[in-house]
Amino acid sequence: MLYITQQKTGSKIAIPLNLSLNVFSMSIVDVINKIPKEGKSILNISAISLRNNFSKYLPEIENKPTFHEIRSLSARLYEEEKGAEFANKLLGHKSMAMTSKYLDNRNNEYLEL
């Protein structure tokens, strides 16, 4: 399990390391194993440290997504596969109203013809 205490709300969640999405061929443990350790523990990191190092591990592209953009995308993908209640628990929100903000694509998706 990956144990997370969310700084903003104090919510505590335990995420199974084998959690994955059908759209990707990797689980959480696969992702963790790809992070260069550089002699540092990945355990007990602060939100500031996570934010400061987040883009360092993204591919070198011109317009890197922000942490919140990726969080919103992951919430929408988990909602599609596992439902809105699962996405709410994963995000650690106290209410579905806040999760709904993350699930709103803000009309950013292409209209399929």
Biotite code that builds the C-alpha atoms (Angstrom):
import biotite.structure as struc

atoms = struc.array([
    struc.Atom([0.000, 0.000, 0.000], chain_id="A", res_id=1, res_name="MET", atom_name="CA", element="C"),
    struc.Atom([0.993, 3.586, -0.598], chain_id="A", res_id=2, res_name="LEU", atom_name="CA", element="C"),
    struc.Atom([-0.056, 5.562, 2.502], chain_id="A", res_id=3, res_name="TYR", atom_name="CA", element="C"),
    struc.Atom([-0.827, 9.218, 1.930], chain_id="A", res_id=4, res_name="ILE", atom_name="CA", element="C"),
    struc.Atom([-1.834, 11.923, 4.395], chain_id="A", res_id=5, res_name="THR", atom_name="CA", element="C"),
    struc.Atom([-3.040, 14.866, 2.405], chain_id="A", res_id=6, res_name="GLN", atom_name="CA", element="C"),
    struc.Atom([-1.701, 18.135, 3.730], chain_id="A", res_id=7, res_name="GLN", atom_name="CA", element="C"),
    struc.Atom([-4.648, 20.336, 2.826], chain_id="A", res_id=8, res_name="LYS", atom_name="CA", element="C"),
    struc.Atom([-7.475, 18.221, 4.269], chain_id="A", res_id=9, res_name="THR", atom_name="CA", element="C"),
    struc.Atom([-5.662, 15.779, 6.532], chain_id="A", res_id=10, res_name="GLY", atom_name="CA", element="C"),
    struc.Atom([-7.406, 12.961, 4.671], chain_id="A", res_id=11, res_name="SER", atom_name="CA", element="C"),
    struc.Atom([-5.580, 9.668, 4.912], chain_id="A", res_id=12, res_name="LYS", atom_name="CA", element="C"),
    struc.Atom([-5.765, 7.188, 2.072], chain_id="A", res_id=13, res_name="ILE", atom_name="CA", element="C"),
    struc.Atom([-4.077, 3.845, 1.482], chain_id="A", res_id=14, res_name="ALA", atom_name="CA", element="C"),
    struc.Atom([-3.670, 3.072, -2.205], chain_id="A", res_id=15, res_name="ILE", atom_name="CA", element="C"),
    struc.Atom([-2.878, -0.474, -3.344], chain_id="A", res_id=16, res_name="PRO", atom_name="CA", element="C"),
    struc.Atom([0.450, -0.520, -5.187], chain_id="A", res_id=17, res_name="LEU", atom_name="CA", element="C"),
    struc.Atom([-1.074, -2.707, -7.888], chain_id="A", res_id=18, res_name="ASN", atom_name="CA", element="C"),
    struc.Atom([-3.691, -0.040, -8.752], chain_id="A", res_id=19, res_name="LEU", atom_name="CA", element="C"),
    struc.Atom([-3.667, 0.720, -12.457], chain_id="A", res_id=20, res_name="SER", atom_name="CA", element="C"),
    struc.Atom([-5.815, 2.083, -15.243], chain_id="A", res_id=21, res_name="LEU", atom_name="CA", element="C"),
    struc.Atom([-6.741, 0.060, -18.321], chain_id="A", res_id=22, res_name="ASN", atom_name="CA", element="C"),
    struc.Atom([-5.575, 2.944, -20.529], chain_id="A", res_id=23, res_name="VAL", atom_name="CA", element="C"),
    struc.Atom([-2.013, 2.527, -19.177], chain_id="A", res_id=24, res_name="PHE", atom_name="CA", element="C"),
    struc.Atom([0.049, -0.610, -18.885], chain_id="A", res_id=25, res_name="SER", atom_name="CA", element="C"),
    struc.Atom([1.643, 0.364, -15.584], chain_id="A", res_id=26, res_name="MET", atom_name="CA", element="C"),
    struc.Atom([0.668, 0.090, -11.930], chain_id="A", res_id=27, res_name="SER", atom_name="CA", element="C"),
    struc.Atom([1.675, 2.471, -9.155], chain_id="A", res_id=28, res_name="ILE", atom_name="CA", element="C"),
    struc.Atom([4.546, 0.195, -8.137], chain_id="A", res_id=29, res_name="VAL", atom_name="CA", element="C"),
    struc.Atom([5.802, 0.213, -11.753], chain_id="A", res_id=30, res_name="ASP", atom_name="CA", element="C"),
    struc.Atom([5.864, 4.021, -11.692], chain_id="A", res_id=31, res_name="VAL", atom_name="CA", element="C"),
    struc.Atom([7.574, 4.123, -8.290], chain_id="A", res_id=32, res_name="ILE", atom_name="CA", element="C"),
    struc.Atom([10.248, 1.755, -9.563], chain_id="A", res_id=33, res_name="ASN", atom_name="CA", element="C"),
    struc.Atom([10.986, 4.115, -12.480], chain_id="A", res_id=34, res_name="LYS", atom_name="CA", element="C"),
    struc.Atom([11.692, 7.127, -10.239], chain_id="A", res_id=35, res_name="ILE", atom_name="CA", element="C"),
    struc.Atom([15.434, 7.637, -9.885], chain_id="A", res_id=36, res_name="PRO", atom_name="CA", element="C"),
    struc.Atom([16.181, 7.273, -6.185], chain_id="A", res_id=37, res_name="LYS", atom_name="CA", element="C"),
    struc.Atom([19.370, 9.377, -6.143], chain_id="A", res_id=38, res_name="GLU", atom_name="CA", element="C"),
    struc.Atom([20.089, 8.143, -2.632], chain_id="A", res_id=39, res_name="GLY", atom_name="CA", element="C"),
    struc.Atom([16.899, 9.749, -1.299], chain_id="A", res_id=40, res_name="LYS", atom_name="CA", element="C"),
    struc.Atom([13.897, 8.027, 0.139], chain_id="A", res_id=41, res_name="SER", atom_name="CA", element="C"),
    struc.Atom([10.639, 8.610, -1.683], chain_id="A", res_id=42, res_name="ILE", atom_name="CA", element="C"),
    struc.Atom([8.830, 8.101, 1.576], chain_id="A", res_id=43, res_name="LEU", atom_name="CA", element="C"),
    struc.Atom([7.512, 10.886, 3.749], chain_id="A", res_id=44, res_name="ASN", atom_name="CA", element="C"),
    struc.Atom([8.005, 13.671, 1.220], chain_id="A", res_id=45, res_name="ILE", atom_name="CA", element="C"),
    struc.Atom([6.423, 17.077, 1.655], chain_id="A", res_id=46, res_name="SER", atom_name="CA", element="C"),
    struc.Atom([3.964, 18.639, -0.760], chain_id="A", res_id=47, res_name="ALA", atom_name="CA", element="C"),
    struc.Atom([6.499, 21.370, -1.540], chain_id="A", res_id=48, res_name="ILE", atom_name="CA", element="C"),
    struc.Atom([9.165, 18.800, -2.380], chain_id="A", res_id=49, res_name="SER", atom_name="CA", element="C"),
    struc.Atom([6.710, 16.912, -4.570], chain_id="A", res_id=50, res_name="LEU", atom_name="CA", element="C"),
    struc.Atom([5.718, 20.056, -6.457], chain_id="A", res_id=51, res_name="ARG", atom_name="CA", element="C"),
    struc.Atom([9.317, 21.231, -6.854], chain_id="A", res_id=52, res_name="ASN", atom_name="CA", element="C"),
    struc.Atom([10.481, 17.899, -8.256], chain_id="A", res_id=53, res_name="ASN", atom_name="CA", element="C"),
    struc.Atom([7.360, 16.971, -10.206], chain_id="A", res_id=54, res_name="PHE", atom_name="CA", element="C"),
    struc.Atom([8.302, 18.423, -13.594], chain_id="A", res_id=55, res_name="SER", atom_name="CA", element="C"),
    struc.Atom([11.838, 17.061, -13.322], chain_id="A", res_id=56, res_name="LYS", atom_name="CA", element="C"),
    struc.Atom([10.492, 13.560, -14.036], chain_id="A", res_id=57, res_name="TYR", atom_name="CA", element="C"),
    struc.Atom([8.244, 14.532, -16.945], chain_id="A", res_id=58, res_name="LEU", atom_name="CA", element="C"),
    struc.Atom([9.498, 14.080, -20.505], chain_id="A", res_id=59, res_name="PRO", atom_name="CA", element="C"),
    struc.Atom([11.198, 17.082, -22.068], chain_id="A", res_id=60, res_name="GLU", atom_name="CA", element="C"),
    struc.Atom([8.324, 18.722, -23.922], chain_id="A", res_id=61, res_name="ILE", atom_name="CA", element="C"),
    struc.Atom([7.536, 22.351, -24.571], chain_id="A", res_id=62, res_name="GLU", atom_name="CA", element="C"),
    struc.Atom([4.265, 22.722, -22.638], chain_id="A", res_id=63, res_name="ASN", atom_name="CA", element="C"),
    struc.Atom([4.537, 20.459, -19.619], chain_id="A", res_id=64, res_name="LYS", atom_name="CA", element="C"),
    struc.Atom([1.263, 19.899, -17.809], chain_id="A", res_id=65, res_name="PRO", atom_name="CA", element="C"),
    struc.Atom([1.031, 21.191, -14.275], chain_id="A", res_id=66, res_name="THR", atom_name="CA", element="C"),
    struc.Atom([0.604, 18.917, -11.262], chain_id="A", res_id=67, res_name="PHE", atom_name="CA", element="C"),
    struc.Atom([-3.068, 19.951, -10.996], chain_id="A", res_id=68, res_name="HIS", atom_name="CA", element="C"),
    struc.Atom([-3.704, 19.272, -14.696], chain_id="A", res_id=69, res_name="GLU", atom_name="CA", element="C"),
    struc.Atom([-2.382, 15.739, -14.284], chain_id="A", res_id=70, res_name="ILE", atom_name="CA", element="C"),
    struc.Atom([-4.356, 15.311, -11.059], chain_id="A", res_id=71, res_name="ARG", atom_name="CA", element="C"),
    struc.Atom([-7.527, 16.377, -12.883], chain_id="A", res_id=72, res_name="SER", atom_name="CA", element="C"),
    struc.Atom([-6.813, 14.031, -15.806], chain_id="A", res_id=73, res_name="LEU", atom_name="CA", element="C"),
    struc.Atom([-6.182, 11.101, -13.492], chain_id="A", res_id=74, res_name="SER", atom_name="CA", element="C"),
    struc.Atom([-9.438, 11.837, -11.630], chain_id="A", res_id=75, res_name="ALA", atom_name="CA", element="C"),
    struc.Atom([-11.363, 11.792, -14.927], chain_id="A", res_id=76, res_name="ARG", atom_name="CA", element="C"),
    struc.Atom([-9.690, 8.551, -16.052], chain_id="A", res_id=77, res_name="LEU", atom_name="CA", element="C"),
    struc.Atom([-10.392, 6.827, -12.730], chain_id="A", res_id=78, res_name="TYR", atom_name="CA", element="C"),
    struc.Atom([-13.981, 8.096, -12.845], chain_id="A", res_id=79, res_name="GLU", atom_name="CA", element="C"),
    struc.Atom([-14.432, 6.490, -16.283], chain_id="A", res_id=80, res_name="GLU", atom_name="CA", element="C"),
    struc.Atom([-13.094, 3.109, -15.122], chain_id="A", res_id=81, res_name="GLU", atom_name="CA", element="C"),
    struc.Atom([-14.062, 2.953, -11.458], chain_id="A", res_id=82, res_name="LYS", atom_name="CA", element="C"),
    struc.Atom([-16.719, 5.621, -10.904], chain_id="A", res_id=83, res_name="GLY", atom_name="CA", element="C"),
    struc.Atom([-16.956, 9.093, -9.376], chain_id="A", res_id=84, res_name="ALA", atom_name="CA", element="C"),
    struc.Atom([-17.016, 7.815, -5.785], chain_id="A", res_id=85, res_name="GLU", atom_name="CA", element="C"),
    struc.Atom([-13.650, 6.079, -6.336], chain_id="A", res_id=86, res_name="PHE", atom_name="CA", element="C"),
    struc.Atom([-12.200, 9.293, -7.821], chain_id="A", res_id=87, res_name="ALA", atom_name="CA", element="C"),
    struc.Atom([-13.516, 11.220, -4.807], chain_id="A", res_id=88, res_name="ASN", atom_name="CA", element="C"),
    struc.Atom([-11.804, 8.836, -2.377], chain_id="A", res_id=89, res_name="LYS", atom_name="CA", element="C"),
    struc.Atom([-8.579, 8.854, -4.382], chain_id="A", res_id=90, res_name="LEU", atom_name="CA", element="C"),
    struc.Atom([-8.431, 12.650, -4.382], chain_id="A", res_id=91, res_name="LEU", atom_name="CA", element="C"),
    struc.Atom([-9.161, 12.704, -0.655], chain_id="A", res_id=92, res_name="GLY", atom_name="CA", element="C"),
    struc.Atom([-11.915, 15.261, -0.941], chain_id="A", res_id=93, res_name="HIS", atom_name="CA", element="C"),
    struc.Atom([-14.511, 15.601, 1.817], chain_id="A", res_id=94, res_name="LYS", atom_name="CA", element="C"),
    struc.Atom([-17.295, 16.277, -0.681], chain_id="A", res_id=95, res_name="SER", atom_name="CA", element="C"),
    struc.Atom([-18.255, 15.301, -4.215], chain_id="A", res_id=96, res_name="MET", atom_name="CA", element="C"),
    struc.Atom([-18.655, 19.021, -4.995], chain_id="A", res_id=97, res_name="ALA", atom_name="CA", element="C"),
    struc.Atom([-14.879, 19.507, -4.895], chain_id="A", res_id=98, res_name="MET", atom_name="CA", element="C"),
    struc.Atom([-14.244, 16.305, -6.845], chain_id="A", res_id=99, res_name="THR", atom_name="CA", element="C"),
    struc.Atom([-16.739, 17.502, -9.466], chain_id="A", res_id=100, res_name="SER", atom_name="CA", element="C"),
    struc.Atom([-14.479, 20.490, -10.127], chain_id="A", res_id=101, res_name="LYS", atom_name="CA", element="C"),
    struc.Atom([-11.623, 18.103, -10.930], chain_id="A", res_id=102, res_name="TYR", atom_name="CA", element="C"),
    struc.Atom([-13.894, 15.928, -13.076], chain_id="A", res_id=103, res_name="LEU", atom_name="CA", element="C"),
    struc.Atom([-15.041, 18.907, -15.170], chain_id="A", res_id=104, res_name="ASP", atom_name="CA", element="C"),
    struc.Atom([-13.044, 18.902, -18.408], chain_id="A", res_id=105, res_name="ASN", atom_name="CA", element="C"),
    struc.Atom([-13.853, 22.628, -18.895], chain_id="A", res_id=106, res_name="ARG", atom_name="CA", element="C"),
    struc.Atom([-14.794, 21.957, -22.518], chain_id="A", res_id=107, res_name="ASN", atom_name="CA", element="C"),
    struc.Atom([-11.161, 21.099, -23.271], chain_id="A", res_id=108, res_name="ASN", atom_name="CA", element="C"),
    struc.Atom([-11.917, 17.858, -25.076], chain_id="A", res_id=109, res_name="GLU", atom_name="CA", element="C"),
    struc.Atom([-12.276, 17.465, -28.808], chain_id="A", res_id=110, res_name="TYR", atom_name="CA", element="C"),
    struc.Atom([-15.732, 17.001, -30.255], chain_id="A", res_id=111, res_name="LEU", atom_name="CA", element="C"),
    struc.Atom([-15.718, 13.696, -32.084], chain_id="A", res_id=112, res_name="GLU", atom_name="CA", element="C"),
    struc.Atom([-17.507, 13.686, -35.442], chain_id="A", res_id=113, res_name="LEU", atom_name="CA", element="C"),
])
